[in-house]
Amino acid sequence: MQSTDPISFSRDELARYHRHLVIPGFGEAAQKKLKAARVLVVGAGGLGCPLLLYLAAAGTGTIGIVDFDCVDESNLQRQILFTIEDVGKPKAEAAKHRLQLLNPYINIVTHCTRLTSANALDILSHYDVVADGTDNFPTRYLVNDACVLSGKPNVYASVFRFEGQVSVFNYHNGPNYRDLYPTPPPPGMVPDCATGGVLGVLPGIIGNLQALEVIKVITGIGQPLSGKYYVFDALRFEGHTFKIAKRDDNPLTGLNPSITTLMDYDLFCGVTTAQDNIKEISPAALQQWKNNGIPFQLIDVREPHEYAIRNIGGELIPLSTLTDNIDKIRKDINVVIHCQSGQRSCQAIRLLQQQFALHNLYNLTGGVNAYP
């Protein structure tokens, strides 16, 4: 009698996944669950690269990749999917090419866009499990809320300097990110990896743990980190697991839920405010200013080591020293402020507008990354 099981393996697939198929308690049943699974990976960066490699190698049937960024040479210290030949290419597309070379039996879907409140629910609707490898609070809250509202488990990880964290949120109605962090930290209190740094091997360690939790969620083996929060200290080689309890005041799942739709997460996390009025200038428009002899001051708010790698001729005033150097900022002409991608420069402009009432400031769209 012909099998009615819609999931089957070719001879080549059976050979490829042999080490899985012979594991007691895993075997063909779990491997079929992997092949049938659809996993969305948010972020193809330091965490996303090892996560994607191992999900692809394991035979995850469909992998979606959300990333709007392009490969930069500074990524290669830890983002092991990419090579020097990928610099300048969209990360999602470069990752897809590499993963297809690793495993031609799976399907890779790319979303070369920024995940937003407008598109998140639609993108997530095509997947069973979401893996969050992002590096900023607005997107973490966005991913969490979208997962809860759409009923998807959220396998979370983060890294900073020498420490990594892993958890599984919204698994079988378990705790979610808002049970751990009810409110975001004040803007600027927690630096991102671009300013604070991260040891290159750490995302590999944590990204593999994240891949492990995704596989456990898909296959049902073991006990996923639901209701638990694992913290790894690379310098001491110590790991600690903390329990997470569901909060009655969680606005998504508590006693009186108040969030029923996605919100403005930049506003929620204080990245922007309702009163923000930040003017933007594109690299092309800035070049026109130069060609037309329009006077302006160009300020670079990155760190000295970033400036040494590449700069576009701006005056270096790191964001952390900006208020101490207010006398260096011109008041009589337009001032263009930039960083690597445009995020820190937005913070700088907001600070200068609020504390010093400067309104001659422009943010260079896309920062150095977008400058030819």
N, C-alpha and C positions, 0 to 999 in steps of 0.2 A: 504493500500500500504506500502511495506517495505521501510524504510528510506534509502536514498543513502548517508547520511552523514557518512563519514568514522570514525569520532570521536564520541564515545558514552561512557557512564558510566555504570558500574555495580551498582547494588543496594548498595553494600558496599561503592563504591566511592561516590554515591549520598549522602549517610549519612555522609561520611567523609568531603565532601566539602560543606555541607549544609549552613554554615555561609557565604560562598562566593556566593552560588547560590541565596540567598535571598536578596543580596545587589542590590538596584536599580542602573542600569547603569553598572553593572558588570555581575552577573547572569551566566547562562549556556554558553552564547556566549563567554565570557571572559575565563571561566574555560576550555572550549574546546581549546581555543588558548594556554592556559598554557599546556594542555596535549599534544598538537601537537608540542610544542616548544622544541628546542635543544639548551641548554645553556652550554657554556664552562667556567668553573671557573678556573682561573690561580692562583694557590697558595691556599693551604689548611691550612693557618696559622691563625693568629689572626683575620683577616677580612674574610677569606674564611670559617672559621668554622660557625659563625652565618649566613653568606650568604647562605651556603649550607644547613643548617638546615631549614631555612625559605623557600628556593626555593623547597626543598623536601617536606616540610609540605604543601606548597601551591599547590602541584600537578604538578610541572614542569615535563613534560613527559620524557625527556632525559637530564641528567646532566653529563657533562664530567668534570673530575678533573685532572689537570696537576700539579704534584708535585713530585720532585725527592728525597725529604728529608724524614728522619725518625723522629718519635716522640721522643722528648727529654723531660726530666722531667721539664726543665725550660719553656717548652711550656705550661704546664698545668695551669699557672697563668692566661691565657687568651684564650687558644685554647680549647673551651668548648666541642668540639666533642670528645675529647680523655679523657681516664682515665689512671691511673697508670699502668693498665694492657697492655696498648698500647705502652708503652715506648720501643723503639727499632724497632717498626714495621714501614713499609712504610706508610706515612701519607695518601696517596691516597687510599690505601687498607683499612686502619683502618677507614677512613671516609666513604668509601663505605659500610662497614659492619654496621656502626652505622646508616647510612641513610636508608639502607634497612630494618632495624628494625623499623625505624620511619614510613616509607611509602613503603610497598611492591608493590604498583601499578605503580611505576616509574622505569625507567631504569638508572643505574649508570654505566658510562664508565670510567675506570681509565687509565691515561697515566703517568706511573711511570718513568718519564724522565724529563730532563731539557728542557725547551722550548728554541729552538735555531733558528737561521736564516735558518738552513737546514731543520727543521721539522715544523716550525710554520704554514706556508701556508697550508701544508697538513693536519695538525691537525685541524686548523680553518675551513677547507672546509666542515667538517661534522657538523657544528653548525650554528645557526642563530644569536646568540647574544654571546658576550664575556664579562666576568666580570673580571676585573684586580684587584687582591688583593695582588700584589707583593710589595716588600719593597726595590727595588733597581732601579736605573735609567736605566741601560742597558735594563732590561726586560720591563720596562714601555715604552721605545721608541720602542722596538721590538714589543710589543703587539699593540701599536698604529699604527705603520707602517703596520704591517700585517693586521690589521683590515681595514685600509684605502685601501690597495692594493686589499683586497678581498671583500670589500664592506660590512663589518660587523659593527654594532654599538658596541661601547666599553664603558661599564659602569665602571667607574673608581672610586677608593677610595684609600685613604692613611691615615695613622695615625703616630703620633710622639709625644711622651711625653704626653701632655694634649690637643692636637689639632688633628682634623680630617678634611678631605676634601672629597667631592663627586662631580662628574660631569658625564655627558653623552657625549661622543665624537663620531664623525662621524655618527650622527643620521640624516637621510634624508639629507645628504651632509652638515651637520652642522660643526662647528669648531671641530678640533681634538687637541690632546695633544701638537702638535708642534705649534699651535696657542697660547697656553698658555705659553709653555716653548720652545722657538725656539732653545735654546742650553742648554745642561746640565750644572749644576754647576761644578766648579773645583773639581777634586777628593779630597775627604776627608773633604770638606767644610761642607757637610750635613751628620752627623753621621747616621748610621742605628739604628734600634730599639735595636740591641744587645749591642751597645755602648751607645746610648742616652736614651734607656728605653722607655716604654710606660705604661700608667696607664691601668691596666688589663681590666677594664670595657669599656674603650674607643673603642676598636675594635668591641665590641658587639653593641655599639650605632651606629657606622659608618657602620658596616657590615649590620645591619638591614636597614639602609637608602639605602645602595647599593642594597639590595634585593628588596626594594620598587621600585627603579628606573628600575631594571630589569623587574619586573612585569608590570610596566607601559609601558615600551618599547614593551613587548610581547603582551599585551592586547590592547594597544591603549587608555587606560583610562588616564585622566588627562593630565598634561603637563610635560614631562620628562625634566631633567636639561640640555637640549641641549642648548649650547651657554651661559650656566651659570655655576658658580663655587661656591659651598656652602662650607663655612668654619665654623667649630664648635669649640668654645673655652670651654672646659669642666670646667675649673676653674671658669670662670665668668658665665657659662651657657648662652652664647651668640652665636647666629648664624648670619652670614652675607652672602649674596648672591651677587656675582660679575658677571658682564657680560663679556663674551669672544667674541671677534670679530675675523672674519677670516682675516688672514694676507696675503697680496699680495706676500710676500716673503716666504711663507710656501713652502718648497721644495717638498711637496707631492701634495698640492692642490692649490698653488698660481698661479700667472700669468705665471711663467716659471718653471714648475715642473722639478726637477732634479733627484728625487728618483723614480725609476721604479722597483726596486728590493730590497730585504732585504740586510743589510750590516753587518759589524762587529761592534756590538753595544758596546762591551767592549772597542774597540779602539775609537769609536765615543765619549764615555763618559769618556775617559781617564783612564779607569781601567787597560788597557794594552796599550802599545805603540808599534809601529812597530819595535822599537829597543829592546823591552823586551827580555831578555834571562834568564828566571827564572828557575833554576834547581829544580826538584821535587824529593822527596824521600817518598816512601810509608811507612806506619807503619810496614809492614813486613820487608822491607829492613832496616829500622832503628833498628829493633830488631836484625837483622843479624849483624849490626855494633856492637851492644852491645855484642852479643855472641862471635864475633871474636875479641873483644878488640880494635876495631878501635876508636881512640880518636875523640871526637866531643863535641861541646858545644850546649846545648839545651836551647833555649830562648822562653819564653811565653810572647806574646805581648798583652794579654787580660787585663782586668781590675781586680783589687784586689778582688772584690766580686765574679767574675767568677772563679778566681784562688782558692778561699776558698771553693767553691762548689766541684770542682774536678780539680786536676792537675796531670800531668804525670812526675813531678819532674824537670821541666825546671826552669830556673832562670827568675823571673818575672821582665820584663821591659815593661810596657804598651806602646803602640804605640805612645801615645801623649808625652811620655818622652824619646823616643828613641834617638833623636839627643843630648839630654843632658847627655846621658849615653853611648856615643860612646866609651869611654875608657874601658867600661866593656865587649866589644865585641872582642873576640879573632880574631887575624889575622893569627895565625900560624897553626890552625887546622880548619876542617870543622865546620860550624855553622848551626844548624837546627833551623829554626824559625817556630813557630806554633801559631795558635789562636784556636777559637772554630771550624771553618769550613774550613779555608784555605784562606779566602778573605783578612782579615786584615794582615795576614802574608805576602801575596803577596804585599800589599801596603808597608809593612815594608821593604821587600827586595828591592823593586823598589827604595825606598827612600835611602837606604844604598848604593845601586849600583850607583845611580846617583850623590849623594852628597859626598860620601866618597870612591867611586871606589872599593868597596869590592866585590870580586868575589868568595868567599869561602862559599857562602850562599845557603842553601837548604830550600825549602818550604815543610813542612810536609803535604802531600796530605790528605785532609779531616779533618785536625786538630784533636782536642780532640774527636770530634764526631766519627771519624773513628778509633780511637785508642782503642785496646781491653782492 
